[in-house]
Amino acid sequence: MIRLLQAGILAICLGAGAQAQVAKQPTPKSQAEIEAIQAIFQAQSPEERIKAGEQLIVKFADTEFKALALFLIAASYEQMNDFDKMAVYAEQVLKEDPEDYKSMLMLARGIAVKTREHDLDRDEKLARSEKYAKQALEVLKTAPKPNPELTDEQWEGAKKDFEAQAHEAYAAGAMARKDLEKAMEHYQTAYKTQANPDPVLMIRYAQAANMAKKPDQAIAVLDEVTSMADLHPSLKSAAEGEKQKAIKMKSGQ
């Protein structure tokens, strides 16, 4: 996502022309502002990106890139596993741009993943997560391309990946409720929606299937995972471990 945004910002700064059905592009007002924007994307770590984003907002109070900077700060905190600060900045993005589906999805996923079965406010938190996921799906239906460099085909693929994130959030919420059937449904929808199915989501589907005592369904999807080309060794190991659980379940062990 950061790479996609970077391509769009570079296009804006270089003066690329707008096309039909493309979101209104923010405009830098000076060379100094362009350099401050570029510094965010040139940052080599989440900490550096946060610092660069904050400097842009402080130095250029009227910048049209404020929502973008806030989003990238939130994404950096998410990368650092700092949920509380991520949520603070993602909420600030939505104050600037109430239709920022990226921040909605970040919040939906983060809230659901952090919610536990026995939290006293579990249902309240999961309702909030589901609200964000639903809003994001609605906005995505008519969302214009975020930058003019994307082809229609690339944008349709990106939208499918965003839709998958919403279903991932729904699945995580269902897991917190121990609604394994619903979790399986959303994990499956998530990875089947993607142009390139994410093996992590497929393994999570299999984990939910095993928990639901459905080893055959777990084995079927895990076989797909282990047959993937260039699968990371850690994911292959996780898939094989989960498959062994399913095999043992089938044999009654």
RODO-2510 file (C-alpha; in nm, 4 decimals, decimal comma):
residues 253
     n   res          X          Y          Z
     1     m     0,0000     0,0000     0,0000
     2     i     0,2805     0,2431     0,0794
     3     r     0,4381     0,1697    -0,2606
     4     l     0,1048     0,2360    -0,4347
     5     l     0,0722     0,5688    -0,2552
     6     q     0,4318     0,6556    -0,3340
     7     a     0,3702     0,6109    -0,7061
     8     g     0,0707     0,8411    -0,6817
     9     i     0,2583     1,1120    -0,4918
    10     l     0,5483     1,1057    -0,7362
    11     a     0,2981     1,1424    -1,0208
    12     i     0,1405     1,4411    -0,8478
    13     c     0,4729     1,6081    -0,7774
    14     l     0,5830     1,5546    -1,1385
    15     g     0,2586     1,6980    -1,2706
    16     a     0,0879     1,3898    -1,4179
    17     g    -0,2461     1,4708    -1,5772
    18     a    -0,5723     1,3628    -1,4183
    19     q    -0,7932     1,0991    -1,5806
    20     a    -1,1588     1,0072    -1,5543
    21     q    -1,2733     0,8479    -1,2305
    22     v    -0,9576     0,9451    -1,0445
    23     a    -0,9774     1,0938    -0,6959
    24     k    -0,9039     1,4657    -0,6664
    25     q    -0,5313     1,4911    -0,6227
    26     p    -0,3744     1,7021    -0,3465
    27     t    -0,1315     1,9661    -0,4706
    28     p     0,2008     2,0653    -0,3138
    29     k     0,2436     2,4407    -0,2833
    30     s     0,6206     2,4652    -0,2902
    31     q     0,9395     2,2757    -0,3614
    32     a     1,0016     2,2580     0,0127
    33     e     0,6678     2,0831     0,0630
    34     i     0,7469     1,8379    -0,2187
    35     e     1,0748     1,7520    -0,0473
    36     a     0,8957     1,7037     0,2858
    37     i     0,6478     1,4673     0,1193
    38     q     0,9238     1,2730    -0,0520
    39     a     1,1072     1,2412     0,2807
    40     i     0,8164     1,0376     0,4165
    41     f     0,8529     0,7798     0,1401
    42     q     1,2298     0,7818     0,1510
    43     a     1,2283     0,6935     0,5224
    44     q     1,4117     0,3701     0,5910
    45     s     1,2195     0,2697     0,9051
    46     p     0,8747     0,3173     1,0612
    47     e     1,0283     0,5534     1,3167
    48     e     1,1799     0,7707     1,0448
    49     r     0,8516     0,7715     0,8518
    50     i     0,6593     0,8823     1,1611
    51     k     0,9064     1,1663     1,2206
    52     a     0,8895     1,2789     0,8564
    53     g     0,5093     1,2673     0,8585
    54     e     0,4865     1,4742     1,1737
    55     q     0,7349     1,7274     1,0335
    56     l     0,5234     1,7714     0,7201
    57     i     0,2113     1,8409     0,9259
    58     v     0,3905     2,0855     1,1559
    59     k     0,5884     2,2742     0,8901
    60     f     0,3053     2,2929     0,6378
    61     a    -0,0098     2,3489     0,8412
    62     d    -0,2208     2,4010     0,5278
    63     t    -0,0849     2,1000     0,3397
    64     e    -0,3352     1,9048     0,1338
    65     f    -0,1340     1,5934     0,2194
    66     k    -0,2287     1,5942     0,5893
    67     a    -0,4632     1,2932     0,5665
    68     l    -0,2002     1,0974     0,3755
    69     a     0,0710     1,1826     0,6285
    70     l    -0,1563     1,0807     0,9169
    71     f    -0,2372     0,7518     0,7430
    72     l     0,1294     0,6712     0,6881
    73     i     0,2034     0,7491     1,0522
    74     a    -0,0801     0,5146     1,1534
    75     a     0,0501     0,2440     0,9169
    76     s     0,3975     0,2830     1,0651
    77     y     0,2661     0,2349     1,4177
    78     e     0,0769    -0,0712     1,2944
    79     q     0,4046    -0,2037     1,1532
    80     m     0,5584    -0,1497     1,4994
    81     n     0,2671    -0,3392     1,6626
    82     d     0,1640    -0,0271     1,8558
    83     f    -0,2138    -0,0646     1,8256
    84     d    -0,3079     0,2265     2,0525
    85     k    -0,1095     0,4876     1,8577
    86     m    -0,2171     0,3366     1,5267
    87     a    -0,5807     0,3782     1,6310
    88     v    -0,5267     0,7397     1,7401
    89     y    -0,3801     0,8399     1,4046
    90     a    -0,6230     0,6330     1,1966
    91     e    -0,9106     0,8093     1,3717
    92     q    -0,7471     1,1438     1,2902
    93     v    -0,7346     1,0431     0,9236
    94     l    -1,1105     0,9842     0,9274
    95     k    -1,1664     1,3303     1,0743
    96     e    -0,9790     1,4721     0,7756
    97     d    -1,1323     1,2315     0,5230
    98     p    -1,4441     1,0428     0,6411
    99     e    -1,4257     0,8126     0,3376
   100     d    -1,0683     0,6916     0,3843
   101     y    -1,1347     0,3192     0,3485
   102     k    -0,7685     0,2343     0,4168
   103     s    -0,7940     0,3704     0,7706
   104     m    -1,1326     0,2030     0,8207
   105     l    -0,9780    -0,1321     0,7274
   106     m    -0,6757    -0,0742     0,9490
   107     l    -0,9040    -0,0039     1,2445
   108     a    -1,1396    -0,2922     1,1638
   109     r    -0,8555    -0,5414     1,1491
   110     g    -0,6652    -0,4015     1,4462
   111     i    -0,9652    -0,3922     1,6782
   112     a    -1,0745    -0,7455     1,5853
   113     v    -0,7274    -0,8954     1,6259
   114     k    -0,6781    -0,7305     1,9652
   115     t    -1,0160    -0,8421     2,0991
   116     r    -1,0230    -1,1558     2,3147
   117     e    -1,3038    -1,4006     2,3861
   118     h    -1,3370    -1,3052     2,7538
   119     d    -1,2985    -0,9273     2,7243
   120     l    -1,5803    -0,7635     2,9167
   121     d    -1,6337    -0,5191     2,6306
   122     r    -1,5829    -0,7822     2,3588
   123     d    -1,9145    -0,7305     2,1836
   124     e    -1,8806    -0,3521     2,1883
   125     k    -1,5312    -0,3664     2,0362
   126     l    -1,6290    -0,6203     1,7720
   127     a    -1,9346    -0,4150     1,6758
   128     r    -1,6989    -0,1207     1,6205
   129     s    -1,4674    -0,3360     1,4098
   130     e    -1,7563    -0,4620     1,1993
   131     k    -1,8864    -0,1068     1,1536
   132     y    -1,5538     0,0009     1,0049
   133     a    -1,5332    -0,3068     0,7812
   134     k    -1,8867    -0,2518     0,6528
   135     q    -1,8235     0,1179     0,5890
   136     a    -1,5059     0,0375     0,3971
   137     l    -1,6857    -0,2128     0,1750
   138     e    -1,9555     0,0442     0,0991
   139     v    -1,7045     0,3183     0,0139
   140     l    -1,5052     0,0809    -0,2076
   141     k    -1,8081     0,0172    -0,4291
   142     t    -1,7790     0,3624    -0,5827
   143     a    -1,4262     0,4645    -0,4829
   144     p    -1,2283     0,6335    -0,7618
   145     k    -0,8701     0,5380    -0,8397
   146     p    -0,6421     0,6957    -0,5783
   147     n    -0,3911     0,8131    -0,8385
   148     p    -0,3791     0,8531    -1,2163
   149     e    -0,0913     0,6084    -1,2600
   150     l    -0,3105     0,3053    -1,1898
   151     t    -0,4761     0,1260    -1,4793
   152     d    -0,8388     0,0237    -1,4383
   153     e    -0,7259    -0,3379    -1,4120
   154     q    -0,4731    -0,2583    -1,1385
   155     w    -0,7354    -0,0630    -0,9458
   156     e    -0,9869    -0,3473    -0,9653
   157     g    -0,7211    -0,5837    -0,8316
   158     a    -0,6336    -0,3431    -0,5510
   159     k    -1,0011    -0,3091    -0,4568
   160     k    -1,0315    -0,6864    -0,4292
   161     d    -0,7366    -0,6894    -0,1898
   162     f    -0,9014    -0,4169     0,0183
   163     e    -1,2271    -0,6147     0,0229
   164     a    -1,0303    -0,9167     0,1432
   165     q    -0,8998    -0,7094     0,4353
   166     a    -1,2578    -0,6379     0,5417
   167     h    -1,3408    -1,0090     0,5416
   168     e    -1,0208    -1,0810     0,7327
   169     a    -1,1432    -0,8402     1,0017
   170     y    -1,4837    -1,0118     1,0075
   171     a    -1,3078    -1,3481     1,0415
   172     a    -1,0905    -1,2289     1,3302
   173     g    -1,4020    -1,1011     1,5068
   174     a    -1,5756    -1,4337     1,4536
   175     m    -1,2755    -1,6122     1,6045
   176     a    -1,3007    -1,3882     1,9133
   177     r    -1,6638    -1,4981     1,9442
   178     k    -1,5652    -1,8627     1,8806
   179     d    -1,8032    -1,8636     1,5850
   180     l    -1,5837    -2,0992     1,3861
   181     e    -1,8219    -2,1479     1,0947
   182     k    -1,8439    -1,7723     1,0402
   183     a    -1,4670    -1,7383     1,0735
   184     m    -1,4132    -2,0075     0,8095
   185     e    -1,6616    -1,8384     0,5789
   186     h    -1,4887    -1,5002     0,5977
   187     y    -1,1337    -1,6341     0,5784
   188     q    -1,2307    -1,8284     0,2685
   189     t    -1,4014    -1,5256     0,1144
   190     a    -1,0910    -1,3188     0,1933
   191     y    -0,8345    -1,5396     0,0234
   192     k    -1,0591    -1,6300    -0,2685
   193     t    -1,1282    -1,2619    -0,3328
   194     q    -0,7588    -1,1853    -0,3702
   195     a    -0,5912    -1,2014    -0,7102
   196     n    -0,3088    -1,3925    -0,5419
   197     p    -0,4442    -1,5864    -0,2419
   198     d    -0,2538    -1,5104     0,0776
   199     p    -0,1200    -1,8345     0,2307
   200     v    -0,1458    -1,6793     0,5777
   201     l    -0,5233    -1,6416     0,5397
   202     m    -0,5474    -1,9934     0,4020
   203     i    -0,3620    -2,1313     0,7045
   204     r    -0,5905    -1,9348     0,9370
   205     y    -0,8887    -2,0854     0,7553
   206     a    -0,7395    -2,4301     0,8172
   207     q    -0,6826    -2,3514     1,1851
   208     a    -1,0468    -2,2522     1,2214
   209     a    -1,1496    -2,5694     1,0374
   210     n    -0,9444    -2,7843     1,2720
   211     m    -1,0966    -2,6088     1,5726
   212     a    -1,4395    -2,6775     1,4211
   213     k    -1,3487    -3,0493     1,3887
   214     k    -1,3473    -3,0342     1,0092
   215     p    -1,0110    -3,1887     0,9228
   216     d    -1,0980    -3,2693     0,5623
   217     q    -1,1567    -2,9026     0,4835
   218     a    -0,8358    -2,8092     0,6628
   219     i    -0,6321    -3,0659     0,4716
   220     a    -0,7733    -2,9597     0,1349
   221     v    -0,6698    -2,5967     0,1734
   222     l    -0,3361    -2,6825     0,3351
   223     d    -0,2500    -2,8991     0,0357
   224     e    -0,3069    -2,5896    -0,1797
   225     v    -0,0763    -2,3894     0,0435
   226     t     0,2104    -2,6392     0,0436
   227     s     0,1927    -2,6690    -0,3359
   228     m     0,2487    -2,2943    -0,3818
   229     a     0,5678    -2,1980    -0,5618
   230     d     0,8225    -1,9956    -0,3613
   231     l     0,6310    -2,0463    -0,0364
   232     h     0,8289    -1,9076     0,2575
   233     p     0,9783    -2,1911     0,4685
   234     s     0,8103    -2,0639     0,7857
   235     l     0,4679    -2,0723     0,6168
   236     k     0,5348    -2,4163     0,4741
   237     s     0,6273    -2,5385     0,8215
   238     a     0,3124    -2,3848     0,9719
   239     a     0,0940    -2,5411     0,7025
   240     e     0,2521    -2,8836     0,7468
   241     g     0,2117    -2,8619     1,1249
   242     e    -0,1555    -2,7735     1,0911
   243     k    -0,2027    -3,0563     0,8411
   244     q    -0,0576    -3,3053     1,0881
   245     k    -0,3138    -3,1892     1,3453
   246     a    -0,5904    -3,2514     1,0923
   247     i    -0,4551    -3,5981     1,0033
   248     k    -0,4376    -3,6965     1,3687
   249     m    -0,7923    -3,5714     1,4202
   250     k    -0,9135    -3,7842     1,1308
   251     s    -0,7422    -4,0927     1,2705
   252     g    -0,8950    -4,0341     1,6125
   253     q    -0,5677    -3,9676     1,7902
***
